[in-house]
Amino acid sequence: MVVDGGSTDDTLKILESHEKVILVQHPWEGHFGKQRQLSLENCSGDWVIRLDADEVFSEEFEKKIRTLLESTASDIVGYKIRQCNLIGNEN
């Protein structure tokens, strides 16, 4: 699920080449919260992990998240994940 606020590069072309991507185009109104809410309104899964376009997580993290969610009790409605932003060389 991607909400695009008016990309002028090859973003749309790249997204459209992936058949599983749900693309919503909504003009940028100067507020991240509006874009994020629109993305949530267009999600249909039980769980959502939100990333900005310039963020990524490792395969190891993805495996751990999937394992965690497979064992999550039905009364758990969310998790808080500590985020570490790396700038430049990750070393």
N, C-alpha and C positions, 0 to 999 in steps of 0.2 A: 504494500500500500504506500503510494508516494503522492504527496501533495506538492505540486509544482506551482511556485508563485510567479512564474514568468521568465523562465530560463531563456537565455539568448545564445547559449552554446549548444553542444550536441546532446544535452541531457535528455530531451524528449525522444530523439532518435534512438539513443541507447536504451531508454526505458521501453519503448515500443517494440524493440527487438526481443524482449523477454516476455513470453506469452503469459507467465503467471503474475506479472506485475499489474496491479490495479492502479491506474493513474487518474488522479483528479487534478484538473487545472483550475486554480483559484487565484485571482489577482492578489499580489502581496499588498496587505493593508498596513504594513509597518508594525505588525504585532505577531510574534511567534505563537502565542497562545491560541489565536484564531486558527492558524494553520494546523497546529497540533490537535485541536478539538475536531476539526474537520477530518483529520486522518483517523481519529478514534471512531468517529461516526461511520466511517466506511470500512472498519475492520469487522470480521465476522468470527474470529477464533475465540477460544476460551481465554487465551493469554496474549498479551501484546508486549513487545519490547520496542521501545522507541529510540531511534538513532537519527541524528542529523546526517545530511548527505556527506559530510566530511568525517564521519566517525565510522569505526570498524571494530569488531571484536574477533578474537582468535578462534581457530577451530576448537582448541582445548576448552575455551569458555563456552562455546556453543554446545559441546558434548556435555559439559557439566550442567548447563541450564536444562538441557533436554532430560538428563538423568534426574535432576531435582524435580522437574515438573511431572515426570512419570510417577514419582513417589509422593507427590503432594496430596495431603488429605483434602477432602472436599470442602472442609470448612475454612481453608486458607484462601484468602481472596487477593493476596498480593505479596510481593517481596520488594524490599529496598536493596538496591545494589550500589555499592560504593564505586564511584567512577574516578579514574585517574586519566587526566589528559596529558598526552605526550606531545611535545612540540619539537619538531626537527628530528634529529637522529634518535631512534628509540633507545640507544645505548646511553 
